[in-house]
Amino acid sequence: MGRLIMSRSKLLGALFALPLLIVGAGSAQANIIGLTIDASGSIGLSDFNLQKNGYVAALTSLLNIDGSNAIGVWKFGDSVTPVFAVTLIDSQAKKDALITAIGNMTYPSNQNTNITQSILDATTAITAFAGAGNCNKSKCLIDVSTDGVNNIGANPSTATATANAAGVKVNCLHVGNQGSCDFNGTGLDFTATSFSAFTAAITAKLTVELTKTPEPITMSLFGTGLLGAAALRRRKNKTA
């Protein structure tokens, strides 16, 4: 009887600890997302504004301030311009700063489309923020939006390979008939028929990307706890 009481107490202790483990695992690893935004000449000022306003609307609606996401932003044309350094969004002030930075982006006309360098720059910043090797443990990804194809520098597929080797996934949203996501390997592809439909498309994309997925070890512990609870109930019934 003493052995049964000891086992029961240990098991109950493990069960009570499970919620703490789940919460701890969820908060320890934030999604780290790099938004790279097309500012090339093919877009035009009005469509560029639709694009940035789509990001503002989606992030205003979807982005939590609980520290579950870190975000950085770049725009690309001939070269890549940092818009917002990778920052853990754990307060309203940081969320507001991110949204203001995107809303204040200016459009440089007559630019090429340097998707490649935007992926490389975002990869460098994301992995530096995460720490060496940690992108294999957390959800690190780059979110490219474009209405065209890379036409300057190296093939963007090589940049995607570099990102993937560092544990960073590359997702893509292409707009209209000219956009292409054929460079992003196994990343997710989303489509907007035009920039008028961009807000709906980027909202759907960020809904997927900003959703936290539990760490596998967390689910394993949860499953172990459920099995233990079932075993405890069976033993209790036998001794009744």
C-alpha positions as CSV (number, residue, x, y, z in Angstrom):
1,M,0.0,0.0,0.0
2,G,2.9,2.4,0.8
3,R,4.4,1.7,-2.7
4,L,1.0,2.6,-4.3
5,I,0.8,5.9,-2.4
6,M,4.3,6.8,-3.4
7,S,3.7,6.1,-7.1
8,R,0.4,8.0,-6.9
9,S,2.1,11.1,-5.4
10,K,4.8,11.1,-8.0
11,L,2.4,10.7,-10.8
12,L,0.1,13.5,-9.5
13,G,3.2,15.7,-9.2
14,A,4.1,15.1,-12.8
15,L,0.5,15.8,-13.9
16,F,0.4,19.1,-12.0
17,A,3.8,20.1,-13.5
18,L,2.5,19.5,-17.1
19,P,0.8,22.8,-17.5
20,L,4.0,24.6,-16.4
21,L,6.0,22.6,-18.9
22,I,3.7,23.4,-21.7
23,V,3.6,27.1,-20.9
24,G,7.4,27.2,-20.5
25,A,8.0,25.4,-23.8
26,G,5.6,27.7,-25.6
27,S,7.3,30.9,-24.4
28,A,10.9,29.7,-24.7
29,Q,10.9,29.6,-28.5
30,A,9.4,32.5,-30.4
31,N,8.7,32.4,-34.1
32,I,11.3,34.5,-35.8
33,I,10.0,36.0,-39.1
34,G,11.7,38.2,-41.7
35,L,9.3,40.1,-44.0
36,T,11.0,41.0,-47.3
37,I,8.8,43.3,-49.3
38,D,9.1,44.0,-53.1
39,A,9.7,47.7,-53.9
40,S,10.8,47.2,-57.5
41,G,9.8,49.3,-60.5
42,S,7.2,46.9,-61.8
43,I,4.9,47.6,-58.8
44,G,4.2,51.3,-59.1
45,L,3.4,53.6,-56.3
46,S,-0.3,52.9,-55.9
47,D,0.2,49.1,-55.8
48,F,3.2,49.5,-53.4
49,N,0.9,51.4,-51.1
50,L,-1.7,48.6,-51.3
51,Q,1.0,46.1,-50.4
52,K,2.4,48.0,-47.4
53,N,-1.2,48.8,-46.2
54,G,-2.0,45.1,-46.5
55,Y,0.9,44.2,-44.1
56,V,-0.2,47.0,-41.7
57,A,-3.8,45.7,-41.6
58,A,-2.8,42.0,-41.2
59,L,-0.3,42.7,-38.5
60,T,-2.6,45.0,-36.6
61,S,-5.2,42.3,-36.6
62,L,-3.1,39.2,-36.0
63,L,0.1,40.0,-34.2
64,N,0.0,39.3,-30.5
65,I,2.2,41.2,-28.0
66,D,3.0,38.1,-25.8
67,G,6.5,37.6,-27.0
68,S,5.6,34.6,-29.2
69,N,6.9,36.3,-32.4
70,A,10.0,38.3,-33.3
71,I,9.8,40.2,-36.6
72,G,12.2,42.0,-38.9
73,V,11.4,43.8,-42.2
74,W,13.4,44.6,-45.3
75,K,12.3,46.1,-48.7
76,F,14.1,45.2,-51.9
77,G,14.7,46.8,-55.2
78,D,18.2,47.2,-56.8
79,S,19.5,46.7,-53.2
80,V,18.0,45.8,-49.9
81,T,17.0,48.4,-47.3
82,P,16.4,47.5,-43.6
83,V,13.0,48.7,-42.5
84,F,12.7,47.3,-38.9
85,A,15.4,45.3,-37.1
86,V,14.4,41.8,-35.8
87,T,12.6,42.5,-32.5
88,L,10.7,40.4,-30.1
89,I,7.2,41.8,-30.1
90,D,6.3,41.6,-26.4
91,S,4.7,45.0,-25.9
92,Q,2.2,47.3,-27.6
93,A,4.9,49.9,-28.1
94,K,7.1,47.4,-30.1
95,K,4.1,46.3,-32.2
96,D,3.3,50.0,-32.9
97,A,6.9,50.7,-33.8
98,L,6.8,47.7,-36.3
99,I,3.6,48.8,-37.9
100,T,4.7,52.5,-38.1
101,A,8.0,51.4,-39.8
102,I,6.1,49.5,-42.5
103,G,3.5,52.3,-42.9
104,N,6.3,54.8,-43.4
105,M,8.1,52.9,-46.1
106,T,8.8,55.0,-49.2
107,Y,8.7,53.7,-52.8
108,P,11.9,54.0,-54.9
109,S,10.8,54.0,-58.6
110,N,12.6,52.3,-61.4
111,Q,14.3,49.6,-59.4
112,N,15.2,46.0,-60.2
113,T,14.0,42.9,-58.2
114,N,16.7,41.7,-55.9
115,I,14.9,38.8,-54.1
116,T,18.2,36.9,-53.6
117,Q,19.9,39.6,-51.5
118,S,16.8,40.1,-49.4
119,I,16.7,36.4,-48.5
120,L,20.5,36.5,-47.6
121,D,20.2,39.6,-45.5
122,A,17.1,38.3,-43.7
123,T,18.8,34.9,-43.0
124,T,21.9,36.7,-41.5
125,A,19.7,38.8,-39.2
126,I,17.4,36.0,-38.2
127,T,20.1,33.5,-37.3
128,A,22.0,36.2,-35.4
129,F,18.9,37.0,-33.4
130,A,18.2,33.3,-32.7
131,G,21.8,32.4,-31.8
132,A,24.0,29.8,-33.4
133,G,22.1,26.6,-34.3
134,N,18.8,27.6,-32.7
135,C,16.9,28.0,-35.9
136,N,16.7,24.2,-36.0
137,K,14.7,24.4,-32.7
138,S,12.5,27.4,-33.3
139,K,10.3,28.5,-36.2
140,C,12.6,30.7,-38.2
141,L,11.2,31.8,-41.6
142,I,11.4,34.4,-44.3
143,D,8.2,35.8,-45.8
144,V,8.8,37.1,-49.4
145,S,6.2,39.1,-51.3
146,T,6.8,40.0,-54.9
147,D,5.0,40.7,-58.2
148,G,7.9,39.6,-60.4
149,V,11.0,37.5,-60.7
150,N,14.6,38.1,-59.5
151,N,16.5,40.0,-62.2
152,I,19.7,41.1,-60.5
153,G,22.5,39.1,-58.8
154,A,22.6,35.4,-58.2
155,N,19.7,32.9,-58.6
156,P,17.4,33.2,-55.5
157,S,17.2,29.4,-55.3
158,T,20.8,29.5,-54.0
159,A,19.8,32.0,-51.4
160,T,17.0,29.8,-50.3
161,A,19.4,26.9,-50.0
162,T,21.6,29.0,-47.8
163,A,18.6,29.9,-45.6
164,N,17.5,26.3,-45.4
165,A,21.0,25.1,-44.4
166,A,20.8,27.6,-41.5
167,G,17.4,26.2,-40.4
168,V,15.4,29.1,-42.0
169,K,12.4,28.3,-44.2
170,V,11.4,30.6,-47.1
171,N,7.7,31.2,-47.8
172,C,6.5,33.3,-50.7
173,L,3.5,35.3,-51.8
174,H,3.4,36.2,-55.5
175,V,1.0,38.8,-56.9
176,G,-0.5,38.6,-60.4
177,N,0.6,36.6,-63.4
178,Q,4.2,37.8,-63.4
179,G,5.1,36.9,-59.9
180,S,6.8,33.6,-59.2
181,C,7.7,31.6,-56.1
182,D,9.7,28.9,-57.9
183,F,12.8,29.8,-55.9
184,N,11.6,28.9,-52.4
185,G,12.1,25.1,-52.4
186,T,9.8,23.4,-49.9
187,G,8.5,26.7,-48.5
188,L,4.8,27.6,-48.6
189,D,3.4,29.4,-51.6
190,F,0.5,31.9,-51.5
191,T,-1.1,33.9,-54.4
192,A,-2.9,37.2,-54.8
193,T,-4.5,37.8,-58.1
194,S,-3.7,41.5,-57.9
195,F,-2.6,44.0,-55.3
196,S,-6.3,44.8,-54.7
197,A,-6.5,41.3,-53.2
198,F,-3.2,41.6,-51.3
199,T,-4.6,42.3,-47.9
200,A,-6.7,39.0,-47.9
201,A,-3.7,37.0,-49.2
202,I,-1.1,38.3,-46.7
203,T,-3.6,37.9,-43.8
204,A,-4.1,34.2,-44.8
205,K,-0.3,33.8,-45.0
206,L,0.5,35.5,-41.7
207,T,-2.3,33.6,-40.0
208,V,-0.3,30.4,-40.8
209,E,3.1,31.9,-40.0
210,L,2.3,33.6,-36.7
211,T,0.6,30.5,-35.2
212,K,2.7,28.9,-32.6
213,T,3.2,25.1,-32.9
214,P,4.0,23.2,-29.7
215,E,7.4,21.7,-29.4
216,P,7.4,17.9,-30.0
217,I,8.8,17.3,-26.5
218,T,5.9,19.2,-25.0
219,M,3.3,17.0,-26.8
220,S,5.3,13.9,-25.7
221,L,5.2,15.0,-22.1
222,F,1.5,15.7,-22.4
223,G,0.8,12.3,-23.8
224,T,2.9,10.7,-21.1
225,G,0.8,12.5,-18.5
226,L,-2.5,11.3,-20.0
227,L,-1.3,7.7,-20.1
228,G,-0.1,8.1,-16.5
229,A,-3.5,9.4,-15.4
230,A,-5.2,6.5,-17.1
231,A,-2.9,4.0,-15.3
232,L,-3.5,5.7,-12.0
233,R,-7.3,5.4,-12.4
234,R,-7.0,1.7,-13.3
235,R,-4.9,1.0,-10.2
236,K,-7.2,3.0,-8.1
237,N,-10.2,1.0,-9.3
238,K,-8.5,-2.3,-8.6
239,T,-7.7,-1.4,-5.0
240,A,-11.3,-0.1,-4.4
